[in-house]
Amino acid sequence: MPSKNLLKKEIKDMANHKSSIKRIRSNEAKRTENRYYAKTTRSAVKKLRTATSKDEAEKLLPKVSSMLDKLAKKSVIHKNKAGNIKSKLAKKVASLK
């Protein structure tokens, strides 16, 4: 993430309106937040994929599914991708013993 001083310089150089300056700042904040939630979800998916006990996997599945749905709702990932991942994870959990 660029430093605040560098970001201010970039905004001054390219933005001509107050609204565009605000839009640049808000877009950067949203991008940072979206990256955080996407990475957290990817880590949770990996944890679920590597789970060996069925009990642990069954506890994680609803949480991970919810995380994926939230990402899809915010258009961080496509809704079909979220559905595909959830389907594969459900299959994985069902196959565990």
CNS distance restraints for C-alpha pairs under 8 A (distance, minus, plus):
assign (resid   2 and name CA) (resid   6 and name CA) 6.33 0.50 0.50
assign (resid   2 and name CA) (resid   7 and name CA) 6.22 0.50 0.50
assign (resid   3 and name CA) (resid   7 and name CA) 6.15 0.50 0.50
assign (resid   4 and name CA) (resid   8 and name CA) 6.07 0.50 0.50
assign (resid   5 and name CA) (resid   9 and name CA) 6.27 0.50 0.50
assign (resid   6 and name CA) (resid  10 and name CA) 6.23 0.50 0.50
assign (resid   7 and name CA) (resid  11 and name CA) 6.12 0.50 0.50
assign (resid   8 and name CA) (resid  12 and name CA) 6.14 0.50 0.50
assign (resid   9 and name CA) (resid  13 and name CA) 6.18 0.50 0.50
assign (resid  10 and name CA) (resid  14 and name CA) 6.29 0.50 0.50
assign (resid  11 and name CA) (resid  15 and name CA) 5.38 0.50 0.50
assign (resid  11 and name CA) (resid  21 and name CA) 6.17 0.50 0.50
assign (resid  11 and name CA) (resid  24 and name CA) 7.38 0.50 0.50
assign (resid  12 and name CA) (resid  16 and name CA) 7.65 0.50 0.50
assign (resid  15 and name CA) (resid  20 and name CA) 5.90 0.50 0.50
assign (resid  15 and name CA) (resid  21 and name CA) 5.80 0.50 0.50
assign (resid  16 and name CA) (resid  20 and name CA) 7.04 0.50 0.50
assign (resid  16 and name CA) (resid  21 and name CA) 7.68 0.50 0.50
assign (resid  17 and name CA) (resid  21 and name CA) 6.42 0.50 0.50
assign (resid  18 and name CA) (resid  22 and name CA) 6.26 0.50 0.50
assign (resid  19 and name CA) (resid  23 and name CA) 6.05 0.50 0.50
assign (resid  20 and name CA) (resid  24 and name CA) 6.15 0.50 0.50
assign (resid  21 and name CA) (resid  25 and name CA) 6.40 0.50 0.50
assign (resid  22 and name CA) (resid  26 and name CA) 6.10 0.50 0.50
assign (resid  23 and name CA) (resid  27 and name CA) 5.90 0.50 0.50
assign (resid  24 and name CA) (resid  28 and name CA) 6.25 0.50 0.50
assign (resid  25 and name CA) (resid  29 and name CA) 6.38 0.50 0.50
assign (resid  26 and name CA) (resid  30 and name CA) 6.16 0.50 0.50
assign (resid  27 and name CA) (resid  31 and name CA) 5.99 0.50 0.50
assign (resid  28 and name CA) (resid  32 and name CA) 6.19 0.50 0.50
assign (resid  29 and name CA) (resid  33 and name CA) 6.30 0.50 0.50
assign (resid  30 and name CA) (resid  34 and name CA) 5.97 0.50 0.50
assign (resid  31 and name CA) (resid  35 and name CA) 6.09 0.50 0.50
assign (resid  32 and name CA) (resid  36 and name CA) 6.31 0.50 0.50
assign (resid  33 and name CA) (resid  37 and name CA) 6.36 0.50 0.50
assign (resid  34 and name CA) (resid  38 and name CA) 6.02 0.50 0.50
assign (resid  34 and name CA) (resid  76 and name CA) 6.63 0.50 0.50
assign (resid  35 and name CA) (resid  39 and name CA) 6.05 0.50 0.50
assign (resid  36 and name CA) (resid  40 and name CA) 6.14 0.50 0.50
assign (resid  37 and name CA) (resid  41 and name CA) 6.08 0.50 0.50
assign (resid  37 and name CA) (resid  71 and name CA) 7.61 0.50 0.50
assign (resid  38 and name CA) (resid  42 and name CA) 6.15 0.50 0.50
assign (resid  38 and name CA) (resid  71 and name CA) 7.10 0.50 0.50
assign (resid  38 and name CA) (resid  76 and name CA) 7.40 0.50 0.50
assign (resid  39 and name CA) (resid  43 and name CA) 6.21 0.50 0.50
assign (resid  40 and name CA) (resid  44 and name CA) 6.30 0.50 0.50
assign (resid  41 and name CA) (resid  45 and name CA) 6.14 0.50 0.50
assign (resid  41 and name CA) (resid  64 and name CA) 6.89 0.50 0.50
assign (resid  41 and name CA) (resid  67 and name CA) 6.17 0.50 0.50
assign (resid  41 and name CA) (resid  68 and name CA) 6.89 0.50 0.50
assign (resid  42 and name CA) (resid  46 and name CA) 6.22 0.50 0.50
assign (resid  43 and name CA) (resid  47 and name CA) 6.16 0.50 0.50
assign (resid  44 and name CA) (resid  48 and name CA) 6.20 0.50 0.50
assign (resid  44 and name CA) (resid  64 and name CA) 6.34 0.50 0.50
assign (resid  45 and name CA) (resid  49 and name CA) 6.13 0.50 0.50
assign (resid  45 and name CA) (resid  64 and name CA) 6.51 0.50 0.50
assign (resid  46 and name CA) (resid  50 and name CA) 6.22 0.50 0.50
assign (resid  47 and name CA) (resid  51 and name CA) 6.16 0.50 0.50
assign (resid  48 and name CA) (resid  57 and name CA) 5.90 0.50 0.50
assign (resid  48 and name CA) (resid  60 and name CA) 6.50 0.50 0.50
assign (resid  48 and name CA) (resid  61 and name CA) 7.19 0.50 0.50
assign (resid  48 and name CA) (resid  89 and name CA) 7.62 0.50 0.50
assign (resid  49 and name CA) (resid  89 and name CA) 7.06 0.50 0.50
assign (resid  49 and name CA) (resid  92 and name CA) 7.34 0.50 0.50
assign (resid  51 and name CA) (resid  56 and name CA) 6.88 0.50 0.50
assign (resid  51 and name CA) (resid  57 and name CA) 5.92 0.50 0.50
assign (resid  52 and name CA) (resid  56 and name CA) 7.78 0.50 0.50
assign (resid  52 and name CA) (resid  57 and name CA) 7.52 0.50 0.50
assign (resid  52 and name CA) (resid  96 and name CA) 7.22 0.50 0.50
assign (resid  53 and name CA) (resid  57 and name CA) 6.36 0.50 0.50
assign (resid  53 and name CA) (resid  96 and name CA) 7.02 0.50 0.50
assign (resid  53 and name CA) (resid  97 and name CA) 7.08 0.50 0.50
assign (resid  54 and name CA) (resid  58 and name CA) 5.99 0.50 0.50
assign (resid  54 and name CA) (resid  93 and name CA) 6.50 0.50 0.50
assign (resid  54 and name CA) (resid  96 and name CA) 5.49 0.50 0.50
assign (resid  54 and name CA) (resid  97 and name CA) 5.88 0.50 0.50
assign (resid  55 and name CA) (resid  59 and name CA) 6.34 0.50 0.50
assign (resid  56 and name CA) (resid  60 and name CA) 6.35 0.50 0.50
assign (resid  57 and name CA) (resid  61 and name CA) 6.02 0.50 0.50
assign (resid  57 and name CA) (resid  93 and name CA) 6.05 0.50 0.50
assign (resid  58 and name CA) (resid  62 and name CA) 7.48 0.50 0.50
assign (resid  58 and name CA) (resid  93 and name CA) 6.67 0.50 0.50
assign (resid  59 and name CA) (resid  63 and name CA) 7.55 0.50 0.50
assign (resid  60 and name CA) (resid  64 and name CA) 6.14 0.50 0.50
assign (resid  61 and name CA) (resid  65 and name CA) 5.99 0.50 0.50
assign (resid  61 and name CA) (resid  89 and name CA) 7.42 0.50 0.50
assign (resid  61 and name CA) (resid  90 and name CA) 7.30 0.50 0.50
assign (resid  61 and name CA) (resid  93 and name CA) 7.86 0.50 0.50
assign (resid  62 and name CA) (resid  66 and name CA) 6.09 0.50 0.50
assign (resid  63 and name CA) (resid  67 and name CA) 6.28 0.50 0.50
assign (resid  64 and name CA) (resid  68 and name CA) 6.20 0.50 0.50
assign (resid  65 and name CA) (resid  69 and name CA) 6.17 0.50 0.50
assign (resid  65 and name CA) (resid  86 and name CA) 6.00 0.50 0.50
assign (resid  66 and name CA) (resid  70 and name CA) 6.23 0.50 0.50
assign (resid  67 and name CA) (resid  71 and name CA) 6.36 0.50 0.50
assign (resid  68 and name CA) (resid  72 and name CA) 6.22 0.50 0.50
assign (resid  68 and name CA) (resid  82 and name CA) 5.55 0.50 0.50
assign (resid  68 and name CA) (resid  86 and name CA) 7.70 0.50 0.50
assign (resid  69 and name CA) (resid  73 and name CA) 6.04 0.50 0.50
assign (resid  69 and name CA) (resid  79 and name CA) 7.58 0.50 0.50
assign (resid  69 and name CA) (resid  82 and name CA) 6.56 0.50 0.50
assign (resid  70 and name CA) (resid  74 and name CA) 6.26 0.50 0.50
assign (resid  71 and name CA) (resid  75 and name CA) 6.14 0.50 0.50
assign (resid  71 and name CA) (resid  76 and name CA) 5.15 0.50 0.50
assign (resid  71 and name CA) (resid  77 and name CA) 5.85 0.50 0.50
assign (resid  71 and name CA) (resid  82 and name CA) 7.98 0.50 0.50
assign (resid  72 and name CA) (resid  76 and name CA) 5.89 0.50 0.50
assign (resid  72 and name CA) (resid  77 and name CA) 5.06 0.50 0.50
assign (resid  72 and name CA) (resid  78 and name CA) 5.54 0.50 0.50
assign (resid  72 and name CA) (resid  79 and name CA) 4.84 0.50 0.50
assign (resid  72 and name CA) (resid  82 and name CA) 6.34 0.50 0.50
assign (resid  73 and name CA) (resid  79 and name CA) 7.37 0.50 0.50
assign (resid  75 and name CA) (resid  79 and name CA) 7.59 0.50 0.50
assign (resid  77 and name CA) (resid  81 and name CA) 6.76 0.50 0.50
assign (resid  77 and name CA) (resid  82 and name CA) 6.92 0.50 0.50
assign (resid  78 and name CA) (resid  82 and name CA) 6.45 0.50 0.50
assign (resid  79 and name CA) (resid  83 and name CA) 6.24 0.50 0.50
assign (resid  80 and name CA) (resid  84 and name CA) 6.09 0.50 0.50
assign (resid  81 and name CA) (resid  85 and name CA) 6.17 0.50 0.50
assign (resid  82 and name CA) (resid  86 and name CA) 6.13 0.50 0.50
assign (resid  83 and name CA) (resid  87 and name CA) 6.07 0.50 0.50
assign (resid  84 and name CA) (resid  88 and name CA) 6.26 0.50 0.50
assign (resid  85 and name CA) (resid  89 and name CA) 6.12 0.50 0.50
assign (resid  86 and name CA) (resid  90 and name CA) 6.07 0.50 0.50
assign (resid  87 and name CA) (resid  91 and name CA) 6.26 0.50 0.50
assign (resid  88 and name CA) (resid  92 and name CA) 6.19 0.50 0.50
assign (resid  89 and name CA) (resid  93 and name CA) 6.17 0.50 0.50
assign (resid  90 and name CA) (resid  94 and name CA) 6.12 0.50 0.50
assign (resid  91 and name CA) (resid  95 and name CA) 6.21 0.50 0.50
assign (resid  92 and name CA) (resid  96 and name CA) 6.57 0.50 0.50
